[in-house]
Amino acid sequence: MSDNSVYFIDTAALNQISQEKSALLVDVRQPDEFAGGTVPGAVNIPLGDLDMSSLIDQTDDMDRDIVFICAVGQRSFGAANAALPHLDCKVMTLKGGLQAWARDGFVIQK
């Protein structure tokens, strides 16, 4: 299992991670929010629909870490904490969420 710590990453770190495709990017917002745009490469799994066995498979099979994303960082932090005991990888959340991502000038993929 993980080391029991959720890591907060900034937008620059997420940009590097997304370009390297070194982590599974999970946007936990609702589908209508996700449709408005997200970090390039992120998949939408609403917070209420998180399936731990699927996340385990996706991170273990590809030997990847995971980054949870939401609008401001609150839902993603909750998702990261819920997933942490189940995953054997680095569990991260985007500090400030998509608001910080957009504010810092990074591309929003629609």
Gaussian input, Z-matrix of N, CA and C with variables (Angstrom, degrees):
# hf/3-21g

backbone

0 1
 N
 C     1     B1
 C     2     B2     1     A1
 N     3     B3     2     A2     1     D1
 C     4     B4     3     A3     2     D2
 C     5     B5     4     A4     3     D3
 N     6     B6     5     A5     4     D4
 C     7     B7     6     A6     5     D5
 C     8     B8     7     A7     6     D6
 N     9     B9     8     A8     7     D7
 C    10    B10     9     A9     8     D8
 C    11    B11    10    A10     9     D9
 N    12    B12    11    A11    10    D10
 C    13    B13    12    A12    11    D11
 C    14    B14    13    A13    12    D12
 N    15    B15    14    A14    13    D13
 C    16    B16    15    A15    14    D14
 C    17    B17    16    A16    15    D15
 N    18    B18    17    A17    16    D16
 C    19    B19    18    A18    17    D17
 C    20    B20    19    A19    18    D18
 N    21    B21    20    A20    19    D19
 C    22    B22    21    A21    20    D20
 C    23    B23    22    A22    21    D21
 N    24    B24    23    A23    22    D22
 C    25    B25    24    A24    23    D23
 C    26    B26    25    A25    24    D24
 N    27    B27    26    A26    25    D25
 C    28    B28    27    A27    26    D26
 C    29    B29    28    A28    27    D27
 N    30    B30    29    A29    28    D28
 C    31    B31    30    A30    29    D29
 C    32    B32    31    A31    30    D30
 N    33    B33    32    A32    31    D31
 C    34    B34    33    A33    32    D32
 C    35    B35    34    A34    33    D33
 N    36    B36    35    A35    34    D34
 C    37    B37    36    A36    35    D35
 C    38    B38    37    A37    36    D36
 N    39    B39    38    A38    37    D37
 C    40    B40    39    A39    38    D38
 C    41    B41    40    A40    39    D39
 N    42    B42    41    A41    40    D40
 C    43    B43    42    A42    41    D41
 C    44    B44    43    A43    42    D42
 N    45    B45    44    A44    43    D43
 C    46    B46    45    A45    44    D44
 C    47    B47    46    A46    45    D45
 N    48    B48    47    A47    46    D46
 C    49    B49    48    A48    47    D47
 C    50    B50    49    A49    48    D48
 N    51    B51    50    A50    49    D49
 C    52    B52    51    A51    50    D50
 C    53    B53    52    A52    51    D51
 N    54    B54    53    A53    52    D52
 C    55    B55    54    A54    53    D53
 C    56    B56    55    A55    54    D54
 N    57    B57    56    A56    55    D55
 C    58    B58    57    A57    56    D56
 C    59    B59    58    A58    57    D57
 N    60    B60    59    A59    58    D58
 C    61    B61    60    A60    59    D59
 C    62    B62    61    A61    60    D60
 N    63    B63    62    A62    61    D61
 C    64    B64    63    A63    62    D62
 C    65    B65    64    A64    63    D63
 N    66    B66    65    A65    64    D64
 C    67    B67    66    A66    65    D65
 C    68    B68    67    A67    66    D66
 N    69    B69    68    A68    67    D67
 C    70    B70    69    A69    68    D68
 C    71    B71    70    A70    69    D69
 N    72    B72    71    A71    70    D70
 C    73    B73    72    A72    71    D71
 C    74    B74    73    A73    72    D72
 N    75    B75    74    A74    73    D73
 C    76    B76    75    A75    74    D74
 C    77    B77    76    A76    75    D75
 N    78    B78    77    A77    76    D76
 C    79    B79    78    A78    77    D77
 C    80    B80    79    A79    78    D78
 N    81    B81    80    A80    79    D79
 C    82    B82    81    A81    80    D80
 C    83    B83    82    A82    81    D81
 N    84    B84    83    A83    82    D82
 C    85    B85    84    A84    83    D83
 C    86    B86    85    A85    84    D84
 N    87    B87    86    A86    85    D85
 C    88    B88    87    A87    86    D86
 C    89    B89    88    A88    87    D87
 N    90    B90    89    A89    88    D88
 C    91    B91    90    A90    89    D89
 C    92    B92    91    A91    90    D90
 N    93    B93    92    A92    91    D91
 C    94    B94    93    A93    92    D92
 C    95    B95    94    A94    93    D93
 N    96    B96    95    A95    94    D94
 C    97    B97    96    A96    95    D95
 C    98    B98    97    A97    96    D96
 N    99    B99    98    A98    97    D97
 C   100   B100    99    A99    98    D98
 C   101   B101   100   A100    99    D99
 N   102   B102   101   A101   100   D100
 C   103   B103   102   A102   101   D101
 C   104   B104   103   A103   102   D102
 N   105   B105   104   A104   103   D103
 C   106   B106   105   A105   104   D104
 C   107   B107   106   A106   105   D105
 N   108   B108   107   A107   106   D106
 C   109   B109   108   A108   107   D107
 C   110   B110   109   A109   108   D108
 N   111   B111   110   A110   109   D109
 C   112   B112   111   A111   110   D110
 C   113   B113   112   A112   111   D111
 N   114   B114   113   A113   112   D112
 C   115   B115   114   A114   113   D113
 C   116   B116   115   A115   114   D114
 N   117   B117   116   A116   115   D115
 C   118   B118   117   A117   116   D116
 C   119   B119   118   A118   117   D117
 N   120   B120   119   A119   118   D118
 C   121   B121   120   A120   119   D119
 C   122   B122   121   A121   120   D120
 N   123   B123   122   A122   121   D121
 C   124   B124   123   A123   122   D122
 C   125   B125   124   A124   123   D123
 N   126   B126   125   A125   124   D124
 C   127   B127   126   A126   125   D125
 C   128   B128   127   A127   126   D126
 N   129   B129   128   A128   127   D127
 C   130   B130   129   A129   128   D128
 C   131   B131   130   A130   129   D129
 N   132   B132   131   A131   130   D130
 C   133   B133   132   A132   131   D131
 C   134   B134   133   A133   132   D132
 N   135   B135   134   A134   133   D133
 C   136   B136   135   A135   134   D134
 C   137   B137   136   A136   135   D135
 N   138   B138   137   A137   136   D136
 C   139   B139   138   A138   137   D137
 C   140   B140   139   A139   138   D138
 N   141   B141   140   A140   139   D139
 C   142   B142   141   A141   140   D140
 C   143   B143   142   A142   141   D141
 N   144   B144   143   A143   142   D142
 C   145   B145   144   A144   143   D143
 C   146   B146   145   A145   144   D144
 N   147   B147   146   A146   145   D145
 C   148   B148   147   A147   146   D146
 C   149   B149   148   A148   147   D147
 N   150   B150   149   A149   148   D148
 C   151   B151   150   A150   149   D149
 C   152   B152   151   A151   150   D150
 N   153   B153   152   A152   151   D151
 C   154   B154   153   A153   152   D152
 C   155   B155   154   A154   153   D153
 N   156   B156   155   A155   154   D154
 C   157   B157   156   A156   155   D155
 C   158   B158   157   A157   156   D156
 N   159   B159   158   A158   157   D157
 C   160   B160   159   A159   158   D158
 C   161   B161   160   A160   159   D159
 N   162   B162   161   A161   160   D160
 C   163   B163   162   A162   161   D161
 C   164   B164   163   A163   162   D162
 N   165   B165   164   A164   163   D163
 C   166   B166   165   A165   164   D164
 C   167   B167   166   A166   165   D165
 N   168   B168   167   A167   166   D166
 C   169   B169   168   A168   167   D167
 C   170   B170   169   A169   168   D168
 N   171   B171   170   A170   169   D169
 C   172   B172   171   A171   170   D170
 C   173   B173   172   A172   171   D171
 N   174   B174   173   A173   172   D172
 C   175   B175   174   A174   173   D173
 C   176   B176   175   A175   174   D174
 N   177   B177   176   A176   175   D175
 C   178   B178   177   A177   176   D176
 C   179   B179   178   A178   177   D177
 N   180   B180   179   A179   178   D178
 C   181   B181   180   A180   179   D179
 C   182   B182   181   A181   180   D180
 N   183   B183   182   A182   181   D181
 C   184   B184   183   A183   182   D182
 C   185   B185   184   A184   183   D183
 N   186   B186   185   A185   184   D184
 C   187   B187   186   A186   185   D185
 C   188   B188   187   A187   186   D186
 N   189   B189   188   A188   187   D187
 C   190   B190   189   A189   188   D188
 C   191   B191   190   A190   189   D189
 N   192   B192   191   A191   190   D190
 C   193   B193   192   A192   191   D191
 C   194   B194   193   A193   192   D192
 N   195   B195   194   A194   193   D193
 C   196   B196   195   A195   194   D194
 C   197   B197   196   A196   195   D195
 N   198   B198   197   A197   196   D196
 C   199   B199   198   A198   197   D197
 C   200   B200   199   A199   198   D198
 N   201   B201   200   A200   199   D199
 C   202   B202   201   A201   200   D200
 C   203   B203   202   A202   201   D201
 N   204   B204   203   A203   202   D202
 C   205   B205   204   A204   203   D203
 C   206   B206   205   A205   204   D204
 N   207   B207   206   A206   205   D205
 C   208   B208   207   A207   206   D206
 C   209   B209   208   A208   207   D207
 N   210   B210   209   A209   208   D208
 C   211   B211   210   A210   209   D209
 C   212   B212   211   A211   210   D210
 N   213   B213   212   A212   211   D211
 C   214   B214   213   A213   212   D212
 C   215   B215   214   A214   213   D213
 N   216   B216   215   A215   214   D214
 C   217   B217   216   A216   215   D215
 C   218   B218   217   A217   216   D216
 N   219   B219   218   A218   217   D217
 C   220   B220   219   A219   218   D218
 C   221   B221   220   A220   219   D219
 N   222   B222   221   A221   220   D220
 C   223   B223   222   A222   221   D221
 C   224   B224   223   A223   222   D222
 N   225   B225   224   A224   223   D223
 C   226   B226   225   A225   224   D224
 C   227   B227   226   A226   225   D225
 N   228   B228   227   A227   226   D226
 C   229   B229   228   A228   227   D227
 C   230   B230   229   A229   228   D228
 N   231   B231   230   A230   229   D229
 C   232   B232   231   A231   230   D230
 C   233   B233   232   A232   231   D231
 N   234   B234   233   A233   232   D232
 C   235   B235   234   A234   233   D233
 C   236   B236   235   A235   234   D234
 N   237   B237   236   A236   235   D235
 C   238   B238   237   A237   236   D236
 C   239   B239   238   A238   237   D237
 N   240   B240   239   A239   238   D238
 C   241   B241   240   A240   239   D239
 C   242   B242   241   A241   240   D240
 N   243   B243   242   A242   241   D241
 C   244   B244   243   A243   242   D242
 C   245   B245   244   A244   243   D243
 N   246   B246   245   A245   244   D244
 C   247   B247   246   A246   245   D245
 C   248   B248   247   A247   246   D246
 N   249   B249   248   A248   247   D247
 C   250   B250   249   A249   248   D248
 C   251   B251   250   A250   249   D249
 N   252   B252   251   A251   250   D250
 C   253   B253   252   A252   251   D251
 C   254   B254   253   A253   252   D252
 N   255   B255   254   A254   253   D253
 C   256   B256   255   A255   254   D254
 C   257   B257   256   A256   255   D255
 N   258   B258   257   A257   256   D256
 C   259   B259   258   A258   257   D257
 C   260   B260   259   A259   258   D258
 N   261   B261   260   A260   259   D259
 C   262   B262   261   A261   260   D260
 C   263   B263   262   A262   261   D261
 N   264   B264   263   A263   262   D262
 C   265   B265   264   A264   263   D263
 C   266   B266   265   A265   264   D264
 N   267   B267   266   A266   265   D265
 C   268   B268   267   A267   266   D266
 C   269   B269   268   A268   267   D267
 N   270   B270   269   A269   268   D268
 C   271   B271   270   A270   269   D269
 C   272   B272   271   A271   270   D270
 N   273   B273   272   A272   271   D271
 C   274   B274   273   A273   272   D272
 C   275   B275   274   A274   273   D273
 N   276   B276   275   A275   274   D274
 C   277   B277   276   A276   275   D275
 C   278   B278   277   A277   276   D276
 N   279   B279   278   A278   277   D277
 C   280   B280   279   A279   278   D278
 C   281   B281   280   A280   279   D279
 N   282   B282   281   A281   280   D280
 C   283   B283   282   A282   281   D281
 C   284   B284   283   A283   282   D282
 N   285   B285   284   A284   283   D283
 C   286   B286   285   A285   284   D284
 C   287   B287   286   A286   285   D285
 N   288   B288   287   A287   286   D286
 C   289   B289   288   A288   287   D287
 C   290   B290   289   A289   288   D288
 N   291   B291   290   A290   289   D289
 C   292   B292   291   A291   290   D290
 C   293   B293   292   A292   291   D291
 N   294   B294   293   A293   292   D292
 C   295   B295   294   A294   293   D293
 C   296   B296   295   A295   294   D294
 N   297   B297   296   A296   295   D295
 C   298   B298   297   A297   296   D296
 C   299   B299   298   A298   297   D297
 N   300   B300   299   A299   298   D298
 C   301   B301   300   A300   299   D299
 C   302   B302   301   A301   300   D300
 N   303   B303   302   A302   301   D301
 C   304   B304   303   A303   302   D302
 C   305   B305   304   A304   303   D303
 N   306   B306   305   A305   304   D304
 C   307   B307   306   A306   305   D305
 C   308   B308   307   A307   306   D306
 N   309   B309   308   A308   307   D307
 C   310   B310   309   A309   308   D308
 C   311   B311   310   A310   309   D309
 N   312   B312   311   A311   310   D310
 C   313   B313   312   A312   311   D311
 C   314   B314   313   A313   312   D312
 N   315   B315   314   A314   313   D313
 C   316   B316   315   A315   314   D314
 C   317   B317   316   A316   315   D315
 N   318   B318   317   A317   316   D316
 C   319   B319   318   A318   317   D317
 C   320   B320   319   A319   318   D318
 N   321   B321   320   A320   319   D319
 C   322   B322   321   A321   320   D320
 C   323   B323   322   A322   321   D321
 N   324   B324   323   A323   322   D322
 C   325   B325   324   A324   323   D323
 C   326   B326   325   A325   324   D324
 N   327   B327   326   A326   325   D325
 C   328   B328   327   A327   326   D326
 C   329   B329   328   A328   327   D327

   B1=1.4502
   B2=1.5243
   B3=1.3125
   B4=1.4643
   B5=1.5207
   B6=1.3249
   B7=1.4658
   B8=1.5339
   B9=1.3252
   B10=1.4667
   B11=1.5150
   B12=1.3151
   B13=1.4478
   B14=1.5247
   B15=1.3173
   B16=1.4598
   B17=1.5183
   B18=1.3145
   B19=1.4568
   B20=1.5256
   B21=1.3217
   B22=1.4504
   B23=1.5172
   B24=1.3275
   B25=1.4594
   B26=1.5197
   B27=1.3304
   B28=1.4506
   B29=1.5287
   B30=1.3234
   B31=1.4617
   B32=1.5262
   B33=1.3195
   B34=1.4700
   B35=1.5269
   B36=1.3256
   B37=1.4686
   B38=1.5247
   B39=1.3379
   B40=1.4667
   B41=1.5225
   B42=1.3088
   B43=1.4541
   B44=1.5293
   B45=1.3157
   B46=1.4682
   B47=1.5281
   B48=1.3269
   B49=1.4639
   B50=1.5204
   B51=1.3381
   B52=1.4652
   B53=1.5224
   B54=1.3283
   B55=1.4642
   B56=1.5281
   B57=1.3242
   B58=1.4688
   B59=1.5233
   B60=1.3313
   B61=1.4693
   B62=1.5227
   B63=1.3429
   B64=1.4618
   B65=1.5193
   B66=1.3330
   B67=1.4602
   B68=1.5197
   B69=1.2951
   B70=1.4508
   B71=1.5255
   B72=1.3303
   B73=1.4578
   B74=1.5160
   B75=1.3379
   B76=1.4689
   B77=1.5163
   B78=1.3288
   B79=1.4572
   B80=1.5214
   B81=1.3360
   B82=1.4677
   B83=1.5306
   B84=1.3278
   B85=1.4621
   B86=1.5262
   B87=1.3127
   B88=1.4565
   B89=1.5318
   B90=1.3433
   B91=1.4621
   B92=1.5291
   B93=1.3199
   B94=1.4637
   B95=1.5321
   B96=1.3217
   B97=1.4644
   B98=1.5343
   B99=1.3179
   B100=1.4589
   B101=1.5288
   B102=1.3279
   B103=1.4675
   B104=1.5262
   B105=1.3235
   B106=1.4533
   B107=1.5135
   B108=1.3232
   B109=1.4557
   B110=1.5123
   B111=1.3252
   B112=1.4606
   B113=1.5216
   B114=1.3005
   B115=1.4601
   B116=1.5386
   B117=1.3264
   B118=1.4662
   B119=1.5257
   B120=1.3307
   B121=1.4569
   B122=1.5153
   B123=1.3326
   B124=1.4667
   B125=1.5261
   B126=1.3278
   B127=1.4576
   B128=1.5244
   B129=1.3082
   B130=1.4618
   B131=1.5235
   B132=1.3294
   B133=1.4632
   B134=1.5261
   B135=1.3357
   B136=1.4649
   B137=1.5248
   B138=1.3077
   B139=1.4585
   B140=1.5271
   B141=1.3193
   B142=1.4630
   B143=1.5160
   B144=1.3340
   B145=1.4655
   B146=1.5272
   B147=1.3276
   B148=1.4675
   B149=1.5176
   B150=1.3114
   B151=1.4624
   B152=1.5250
   B153=1.3253
   B154=1.4649
   B155=1.5125
   B156=1.3337
   B157=1.4679
   B158=1.5233
   B159=1.3156
   B160=1.4614
   B161=1.5278
   B162=1.3380
   B163=1.4658
   B164=1.5326
   B165=1.3233
   B166=1.4651
   B167=1.5267
   B168=1.3199
   B169=1.4632
   B170=1.5259
   B171=1.3197
   B172=1.4685
   B173=1.5266
   B174=1.3064
   B175=1.4686
   B176=1.5263
   B177=1.3223
   B178=1.4665
   B179=1.5224
   B180=1.3355
   B181=1.4617
   B182=1.5227
   B183=1.3118
   B184=1.4587
   B185=1.5279
   B186=1.3354
   B187=1.4578
   B188=1.5335
   B189=1.3364
   B190=1.4602
   B191=1.5192
   B192=1.3299
   B193=1.4534
   B194=1.5249
   B195=1.3316
   B196=1.4599
   B197=1.5206
   B198=1.3302
   B199=1.4637
   B200=1.5188
   B201=1.3266
   B202=1.4582
   B203=1.5252
   B204=1.3372
   B205=1.4612
   B206=1.5224
   B207=1.3358
   B208=1.4671
   B209=1.5267
   B210=1.3141
   B211=1.4627
   B212=1.5267
   B213=1.3304
   B214=1.4742
   B215=1.5258
   B216=1.3118
   B217=1.4553
   B218=1.5175
   B219=1.3132
   B220=1.4599
   B221=1.5274
   B222=1.3224
   B223=1.4663
   B224=1.5260
   B225=1.3253
   B226=1.4678
   B227=1.5260
   B228=1.3220
   B229=1.4658
   B230=1.5338
   B231=1.3210
   B232=1.4666
   B233=1.5211
   B234=1.3313
   B235=1.4683
   B236=1.5253
   B237=1.3200
   B238=1.4608
   B239=1.5196
   B240=1.3108
   B241=1.4634
   B242=1.5250
   B243=1.3244
   B244=1.4639
   B245=1.5284
   B246=1.3319
   B247=1.4621
   B248=1.5216
   B249=1.3038
   B250=1.4629
   B251=1.5318
   B252=1.3397
   B253=1.4744
   B254=1.5303
   B255=1.3301
   B256=1.4634
   B257=1.5217
   B258=1.3220
   B259=1.4604
   B260=1.5213
   B261=1.3087
   B262=1.4617
   B263=1.5281
   B264=1.3260
   B265=1.4512
   B266=1.5216
   B267=1.3114
   B268=1.4584
   B269=1.5263
   B270=1.3301
   B271=1.4603
   B272=1.5251
   B273=1.3436
   B274=1.4581
   B275=1.5210
   B276=1.3291
   B277=1.4575
   B278=1.5201
   B279=1.3278
   B280=1.4551
   B281=1.5219
   B282=1.3179
   B283=1.4566
   B284=1.5299
   B285=1.3261
   B286=1.4597
   B287=1.5133
   B288=1.3273
   B289=1.4571
   B290=1.5237
   B291=1.3273
   B292=1.4569
   B293=1.5220
   B294=1.3097
   B295=1.4673
   B296=1.5218
   B297=1.3220
   B298=1.4641
   B299=1.5286
   B300=1.3258
   B301=1.4676
   B302=1.5307
   B303=1.3257
   B304=1.4692
   B305=1.5284
   B306=1.3157
   B307=1.4669
   B308=1.5234
   B309=1.3383
   B310=1.4533
   B311=1.5331
   B312=1.3308
   B313=1.4624
   B314=1.5052
   B315=1.3227
   B316=1.4664
   B317=1.5269
   B318=1.3240
   B319=1.4551
   B320=1.5262
   B321=1.3294
   B322=1.4633
   B323=1.5253
   B324=1.3154
   B325=1.4743
   B326=1.5188
   B327=1.3288
   B328=1.4700
   B329=1.5032
   A1=110.50
   A2=115.83
   A3=120.52
   A4=110.22
   A5=115.62
   A6=119.70
   A7=112.52
   A8=117.36
   A9=123.89
   A10=114.26
   A11=117.81
   A12=121.97
   A13=109.86
   A14=115.74
   A15=120.66
   A16=106.20
   A17=116.26
   A18=121.77
   A19=109.48
   A20=115.72
   A21=121.36
   A22=107.53
   A23=116.69
   A24=119.93
   A25=109.16
   A26=115.51
   A27=119.96
   A28=109.37
   A29=115.28
   A30=119.97
   A31=112.14
   A32=117.79
   A33=120.35
   A34=110.78
   A35=116.90
   A36=120.56
   A37=110.64
   A38=117.00
   A39=119.60
   A40=110.27
   A41=118.05
   A42=120.73
   A43=110.33
   A44=116.86
   A45=120.51
   A46=110.70
   A47=116.53
   A48=121.11
   A49=110.85
   A50=116.90
   A51=119.83
   A52=111.09
   A53=117.70
   A54=120.33
   A55=111.47
   A56=116.14
   A57=120.66
   A58=112.11
   A59=116.59
   A60=122.17
   A61=110.70
   A62=114.86
   A63=120.48
   A64=113.41
   A65=117.37
   A66=120.55
   A67=109.94
   A68=115.03
   A69=122.01
   A70=106.87
   A71=117.85
   A72=122.88
   A73=108.44
   A74=116.13
   A75=121.16
   A76=109.16
   A77=115.65
   A78=122.80
   A79=106.74
   A80=116.57
   A81=120.62
   A82=113.22
   A83=117.15
   A84=119.83
   A85=110.90
   A86=115.93
   A87=121.42
   A88=109.66
   A89=117.85
   A90=120.73
   A91=114.46
   A92=117.94
   A93=119.43
   A94=110.83
   A95=117.48
   A96=121.01
   A97=109.75
   A98=115.90
   A99=122.31
   A100=110.62
   A101=116.65
   A102=121.40
   A103=112.01
   A104=117.16
   A105=121.36
   A106=113.50
   A107=117.68
   A108=122.01
   A109=112.46
   A110=114.29
   A111=121.47
   A112=110.00
   A113=115.95
   A114=122.44
   A115=108.01
   A116=118.18
   A117=119.06
   A118=111.88
   A119=114.99
   A120=121.11
   A121=115.24
   A122=117.24
   A123=120.00
   A124=110.92
   A125=115.15
   A126=121.62
   A127=108.14
   A128=115.57
   A129=120.53
   A130=110.55
   A131=114.92
   A132=121.84
   A133=105.42
   A134=116.87
   A135=118.99
   A136=111.63
   A137=114.80
   A138=121.91
   A139=112.20
   A140=117.38
   A141=121.09
   A142=114.47
   A143=117.12
   A144=121.89
   A145=113.31
   A146=117.33
   A147=118.94
   A148=110.74
   A149=115.41
   A150=123.24
   A151=106.85
   A152=115.85
   A153=120.32
   A154=112.40
   A155=118.53
   A156=119.24
   A157=110.61
   A158=117.99
   A159=121.12
   A160=110.88
   A161=117.12
   A162=120.48
   A163=111.03
   A164=115.85
   A165=120.16
   A166=109.36
   A167=116.49
   A168=120.59
   A169=111.30
   A170=116.38
   A171=120.59
   A172=112.56
   A173=117.81
   A174=119.24
   A175=110.86
   A176=118.38
   A177=121.03
   A178=112.35
   A179=116.96
   A180=120.66
   A181=112.14
   A182=116.85
   A183=120.51
   A184=111.55
   A185=116.94
   A186=122.44
   A187=110.87
   A188=114.74
   A189=120.81
   A190=110.90
   A191=114.38
   A192=121.34
   A193=108.00
   A194=116.98
   A195=120.62
   A196=109.85
   A197=115.10
   A198=122.01
   A199=107.59
   A200=115.98
   A201=121.65
   A202=108.69
   A203=115.34
   A204=122.76
   A205=108.78
   A206=116.21
   A207=121.60
   A208=107.47
   A209=117.73
   A210=121.40
   A211=112.64
   A212=117.38
   A213=119.96
   A214=113.78
   A215=118.07
   A216=121.47
   A217=115.50
   A218=118.03
   A219=120.40
   A220=112.29
   A221=117.36
   A222=120.02
   A223=111.20
   A224=116.42
   A225=119.13
   A226=111.25
   A227=117.36
   A228=120.39
   A229=109.61
   A230=117.39
   A231=120.63
   A232=111.57
   A233=116.07
   A234=120.23
   A235=110.64
   A236=116.80
   A237=121.09
   A238=110.99
   A239=116.92
   A240=120.48
   A241=111.72
   A242=116.84
   A243=120.40
   A244=110.85
   A245=116.68
   A246=121.01
   A247=112.74
   A248=117.05
   A249=122.79
   A250=114.73
   A251=119.42
   A252=118.49
   A253=113.85
   A254=116.72
   A255=120.66
   A256=114.25
   A257=116.90
   A258=120.70
   A259=111.82
   A260=115.10
   A261=122.11
   A262=108.85
   A263=115.12
   A264=121.30
   A265=108.04
   A266=115.52
   A267=120.33
   A268=108.17
   A269=116.64
   A270=122.73
   A271=107.57
   A272=115.20
   A273=120.91
   A274=111.56
   A275=114.54
   A276=121.45
   A277=108.25
   A278=115.81
   A279=121.06
   A280=109.65
   A281=116.36
   A282=121.95
   A283=109.02
   A284=115.74
   A285=120.64
   A286=114.58
   A287=117.20
   A288=122.37
   A289=114.52
   A290=114.09
   A291=120.32
   A292=112.25
   A293=117.02
   A294=118.55
   A295=109.89
   A296=117.15
   A297=120.99
   A298=110.42
   A299=117.07
   A300=122.42
   A301=110.21
   A302=116.74
   A303=121.51
   A304=110.90
   A305=116.64
   A306=121.34
   A307=111.30
   A308=116.31
   A309=120.49
   A310=113.19
   A311=115.80
   A312=120.82
   A313=116.80
   A314=117.44
   A315=119.57
   A316=110.51
   A317=115.68
   A318=123.26
   A319=110.79
   A320=114.51
   A321=121.96
   A322=106.48
   A323=115.62
   A324=121.20
   A325=109.79
   A326=116.48
   A327=120.21
   A328=110.42
   D1=172.19
   D2=-177.79
   D3=-70.17
   D4=179.16
   D5=-177.72
   D6=-87.71
   D7=16.62
   D8=176.45
   D9=66.03
   D10=27.41
   D11=175.57
   D12=-128.73
   D13=130.74
   D14=170.70
   D15=-89.07
   D16=129.54
   D17=179.97
   D18=-96.68
   D19=132.12
   D20=173.84
   D21=-93.10
   D22=124.81
   D23=178.54
   D24=-115.60
   D25=152.77
   D26=178.21
   D27=-91.72
   D28=177.93
   D29=-174.76
   D30=-66.36
   D31=-35.88
   D32=179.15
   D33=-63.81
   D34=-42.38
   D35=177.90
   D36=-64.37
   D37=-41.90
   D38=178.95
   D39=-65.36
   D40=-38.30
   D41=178.34
   D42=-59.40
   D43=-44.09
   D44=178.63
   D45=-64.65
   D46=-45.44
   D47=179.22
   D48=-59.93
   D49=-42.98
   D50=-177.62
   D51=-68.19
   D52=-36.23
   D53=178.02
   D54=-68.89
   D55=-36.73
   D56=-179.92
   D57=-79.45
   D58=-14.96
   D59=-176.43
   D60=55.36
   D61=39.40
   D62=-176.04
   D63=-93.02
   D64=-1.06
   D65=-179.93
   D66=-145.17
   D67=154.41
   D68=172.42
   D69=-79.63
   D70=122.47
   D71=179.45
   D72=-99.91
   D73=118.29
   D74=-175.95
   D75=-119.00
   D76=114.68
   D77=175.72
   D78=-90.22
   D79=116.76
   D80=-173.62
   D81=-95.45
   D82=11.31
   D83=177.63
   D84=-75.05
   D85=170.26
   D86=178.28
   D87=-70.46
   D88=155.20
   D89=-177.23
   D90=-54.71
   D91=-37.02
   D92=179.80
   D93=-67.60
   D94=-34.08
   D95=176.05
   D96=-69.97
   D97=-44.48
   D98=179.97
   D99=-59.11
   D100=-39.46
   D101=-179.39
   D102=-61.41
   D103=-23.98
   D104=178.36
   D105=-75.56
   D106=-11.59
   D107=177.10
   D108=131.36
   D109=152.57
   D110=-178.08
   D111=-155.08
   D112=-177.04
   D113=175.37
   D114=-69.23
   D115=133.77
   D116=178.35
   D117=-53.60
   D118=131.73
   D119=178.36
   D120=91.65
   D121=-6.91
   D122=-179.45
   D123=-75.94
   D124=146.72
   D125=173.56
   D126=-106.75
   D127=150.87
   D128=-178.45
   D129=-98.22
   D130=115.78
   D131=171.35
   D132=-132.53
   D133=97.02
   D134=-178.35
   D135=-53.93
   D136=147.37
   D137=-175.70
   D138=-48.26
   D139=-44.82
   D140=-179.03
   D141=-69.81
   D142=-12.03
   D143=-177.06
   D144=-108.02
   D145=9.00
   D146=-178.95
   D147=-60.85
   D148=126.15
   D149=179.19
   D150=-113.53
   D151=104.00
   D152=-174.39
   D153=-59.33
   D154=-39.29
   D155=-178.76
   D156=-64.33
   D157=-36.62
   D158=177.32
   D159=-67.32
   D160=-41.31
   D161=177.88
   D162=-64.32
   D163=-39.37
   D164=177.59
   D165=-61.10
   D166=-46.66
   D167=179.75
   D168=-60.45
   D169=-45.16
   D170=-176.08
   D171=-69.13
   D172=-32.53
   D173=179.65
   D174=-85.44
   D175=-39.57
   D176=-179.27
   D177=-70.83
   D178=-46.61
   D179=-176.53
   D180=-61.68
   D181=-33.17
   D182=-176.60
   D183=-106.96
   D184=4.61
   D185=179.81
   D186=49.41
   D187=52.88
   D188=-178.25
   D189=-119.89
   D190=156.25
   D191=170.94
   D192=-84.26
   D193=-177.98
   D194=-177.95
   D195=-137.12
   D196=139.56
   D197=176.04
   D198=-124.03
   D199=124.86
   D200=175.52
   D201=-96.41
   D202=139.77
   D203=-175.47
   D204=-133.09
   D205=142.16
   D206=171.36
   D207=-147.60
   D208=-162.53
   D209=-175.95
   D210=-70.28
   D211=-48.30
   D212=-175.96
   D213=-127.45
   D214=-6.03
   D215=176.88
   D216=111.63
   D217=-8.96
   D218=-177.36
   D219=-75.84
   D220=-51.55
   D221=179.88
   D222=-66.10
   D223=-38.19
   D224=-179.83
   D225=-65.54
   D226=-36.30
   D227=177.10
   D228=-65.58
   D229=-41.05
   D230=176.49
   D231=-61.92
   D232=-42.83
   D233=178.82
   D234=-64.32
   D235=-42.59
   D236=-179.95
   D237=-62.08
   D238=-42.73
   D239=178.75
   D240=-66.17
   D241=-37.01
   D242=178.53
   D243=-68.07
   D244=-37.23
   D245=-176.53
   D246=-81.41
   D247=-27.76
   D248=-172.44
   D249=-48.07
   D250=-48.75
   D251=-177.49
   D252=-68.28
   D253=-14.37
   D254=-174.83
   D255=-99.36
   D256=-16.08
   D257=-171.29
   D258=-108.05
   D259=143.33
   D260=177.63
   D261=-107.01
   D262=59.00
   D263=-179.53
   D264=-157.38
   D265=174.76
   D266=176.06
   D267=-74.52
   D268=127.38
   D269=-178.37
   D270=-108.95
   D271=121.77
   D272=-174.97
   D273=-126.94
   D274=159.61
   D275=173.74
   D276=-137.33
   D277=145.79
   D278=-178.78
   D279=-80.49
   D280=115.12
   D281=179.00
   D282=-65.06
   D283=123.22
   D284=179.91
   D285=85.03
   D286=-5.04
   D287=175.45
   D288=59.47
   D289=-158.05
   D290=-177.92
   D291=-66.11
   D292=-24.44
   D293=176.07
   D294=-61.86
   D295=-43.97
   D296=177.76
   D297=-66.65
   D298=-41.24
   D299=179.63
   D300=-56.96
   D301=-49.01
   D302=179.92
   D303=-68.07
   D304=-43.36
   D305=-179.60
   D306=-59.00
   D307=-35.70
   D308=-178.90
   D309=-84.22
   D310=4.38
   D311=171.95
   D312=85.61
   D313=15.35
   D314=179.30
   D315=-83.48
   D316=155.74
   D317=-176.14
   D318=-66.80
   D319=135.08
   D320=171.82
   D321=-103.53
   D322=120.37
   D323=179.89
   D324=-90.45
   D325=129.10
   D326=178.38
   D327=-108.71

